[in-house]
Amino acid sequence: MKKVLLTALLLFLTNFWANAQGLGPMRPSELAKQKWFTSIEEATKSPDKVYKLTLRDQKLTEFPKEILLFKNLQVLDLSYN
Protein backbone atom coordinates (compact mmCIF):
# COMPACT_ATOMS: atom_id res chain seq x y z
CA MET A 1 0.00 0.00 0.00
CA LYS A 2 2.98 2.31 0.61
CA LYS A 3 3.92 1.93 -3.05
CA VAL A 4 0.38 2.92 -4.05
CA LEU A 5 0.56 6.09 -1.97
CA LEU A 6 4.03 6.97 -3.21
CA THR A 7 3.02 6.57 -6.83
CA ALA A 8 -0.18 8.56 -6.25
CA LEU A 9 2.01 11.33 -4.85
CA LEU A 10 4.17 11.15 -7.97
CA LEU A 11 1.08 11.56 -10.14
CA PHE A 12 -0.02 14.53 -8.08
CA LEU A 13 3.38 16.20 -8.47
CA THR A 14 3.37 15.52 -12.20
CA ASN A 15 -0.05 17.14 -12.49
CA PHE A 16 1.18 20.07 -10.40
CA TRP A 17 4.12 20.53 -12.80
CA ALA A 18 1.78 20.43 -15.80
CA ASN A 19 -0.38 23.13 -14.23
CA ALA A 20 2.69 25.29 -13.67
CA GLN A 21 3.53 24.92 -17.37
CA GLY A 22 0.10 26.19 -18.44
CA LEU A 23 -1.07 22.71 -19.36
CA GLY A 24 -3.70 22.87 -16.65
CA PRO A 25 -6.48 20.48 -15.93
CA MET A 26 -9.83 20.36 -17.63
CA ARG A 27 -12.49 22.67 -16.21
CA PRO A 28 -14.69 20.99 -13.59
CA SER A 29 -17.80 21.36 -15.75
CA GLU A 30 -16.07 19.56 -18.64
CA LEU A 31 -14.44 16.98 -16.37
CA ALA A 32 -17.87 16.07 -14.97
CA LYS A 33 -18.95 15.06 -18.49
CA GLN A 34 -16.06 12.64 -18.97
CA LYS A 35 -16.50 8.90 -18.68
CA TRP A 36 -15.34 7.01 -15.59
CA PHE A 37 -13.05 4.18 -16.68
CA THR A 38 -13.35 1.23 -14.31
CA SER A 39 -10.52 -1.07 -15.35
CA ILE A 40 -6.96 -0.85 -16.58
CA GLU A 41 -7.84 -3.07 -19.55
CA GLU A 42 -10.63 -0.76 -20.66
CA ALA A 43 -8.55 2.38 -20.15
CA THR A 44 -5.49 1.17 -22.08
CA LYS A 45 -7.65 0.79 -25.20
CA SER A 46 -7.95 4.58 -25.42
CA PRO A 47 -5.36 6.10 -23.06
CA ASP A 48 -5.75 9.67 -24.36
CA LYS A 49 -9.43 9.67 -23.34
CA VAL A 50 -8.80 8.68 -19.72
CA TYR A 51 -9.53 11.65 -17.47
CA LYS A 52 -11.19 9.72 -14.64
CA LEU A 53 -10.23 6.23 -13.47
CA THR A 54 -11.63 4.25 -10.57
CA LEU A 55 -9.94 1.07 -9.44
CA ARG A 56 -11.91 1.05 -6.22
CA ASP A 57 -12.20 -2.19 -4.23
CA GLN A 58 -10.11 -4.31 -6.62
CA LYS A 59 -7.74 -5.71 -3.97
CA LEU A 60 -4.70 -3.99 -5.46
CA THR A 61 -1.45 -4.56 -3.59
CA GLU A 62 0.78 -2.56 -5.93
CA PHE A 63 0.32 0.55 -7.99
CA PRO A 64 -0.58 -0.43 -11.58
CA LYS A 65 2.23 1.02 -13.70
CA GLU A 66 -0.14 1.26 -16.66
CA ILE A 67 -1.71 4.27 -14.97
CA LEU A 68 1.35 6.25 -15.98
CA LEU A 69 0.22 5.91 -19.62
CA PHE A 70 -2.81 8.10 -18.98
CA LYS A 71 -1.39 11.56 -19.59
CA ASN A 72 -4.79 13.27 -19.23
CA LEU A 73 -5.71 11.55 -15.97
CA GLN A 74 -7.12 14.04 -13.47
CA VAL A 75 -9.15 11.90 -11.06
CA LEU A 76 -7.88 8.61 -9.67
CA ASP A 77 -9.82 6.55 -7.13
CA LEU A 78 -7.81 3.80 -5.44
CA SER A 79 -9.95 3.57 -2.33
CA TYR A 80 -10.73 0.30 -0.53
CA ASN A 81 -7.73 -1.61 -1.84
BELZIRA-V83420 format. One record per residue. N is the residue number from 1. PHI is phi in whole degrees, -180 to 180 (none if undefined). PSI is psi in radians with two decimals (NA if undefined). D_FIRST is the distance of its C-alpha to the first C-alpha in Angstrom with 2 decimals. Layout:
N PHI PSI D_FIRST
N PHI PSI D_FIRST
This chain:
1 none -0.53 0.00
2 -62 -0.65 3.82
3 -65 -0.66 5.33
4 -62 -0.81 5.01
5 -67 -0.69 6.42
6 -64 -0.74 8.67
7 -70 -0.64 9.94
8 -62 -0.68 10.60
9 -63 -0.73 12.49
10 -60 -0.75 14.33
11 -62 -0.73 15.42
12 -60 -0.81 16.63
13 -65 -0.63 18.59
14 -64 -0.75 20.03
15 -65 -0.69 21.21
16 -60 -0.77 22.64
17 -61 -0.76 24.54
18 -62 -0.71 25.89
19 -62 -0.71 27.16
20 -65 -0.46 28.88
21 -88 0.04 30.58
22 83 0.21 32.03
23 -102 0.72 29.86
24 -55 2.99 28.52
25 -72 2.90 26.74
26 -67 2.59 28.67
27 -62 2.54 30.54
28 -54 -0.66 29.00
29 -66 -0.63 31.95
30 -76 -0.68 31.44
31 -61 -0.65 27.66
32 -62 -0.44 28.32
33 -83 -0.23 30.46
34 -77 2.62 27.88
35 -69 2.49 26.47
36 -86 2.07 22.97
37 -85 2.44 21.58
38 -118 0.07 19.61
39 -153 2.67 18.64
40 -62 -0.73 18.00
41 -59 -0.80 21.29
42 -64 -0.78 23.25
43 -67 -0.63 22.02
44 -70 -0.25 22.78
45 -71 -0.47 26.35
46 -146 1.22 27.02
47 -60 -0.51 24.45
48 -73 -0.25 26.84
49 -98 0.04 26.96
50 -88 1.85 23.28
51 -108 -0.51 23.06
52 -133 2.25 20.83
53 -136 2.22 18.03
54 -118 2.15 16.28
55 -119 0.64 13.75
56 -64 2.38 13.48
57 56 0.76 13.10
58 -112 0.25 12.83
59 57 0.70 10.40
60 -72 2.43 8.23
61 -114 -0.25 5.98
62 -136 2.72 6.51
63 -72 2.17 8.01
64 -68 2.01 11.60
65 -63 -0.39 13.91
66 -61 -0.42 16.71
67 -59 -0.51 15.66
68 -67 -0.23 17.21
69 -76 -0.32 20.49
70 -91 1.49 20.83
71 -67 -0.38 22.79
72 -98 0.06 23.85
73 -60 2.21 20.52
74 -123 -0.40 20.72
75 -131 2.16 18.65
76 -129 2.13 15.16
77 -111 1.94 13.79
78 -116 0.38 10.25
79 -69 2.71 10.83
80 61 0.70 10.75
81 -111 NA 8.11
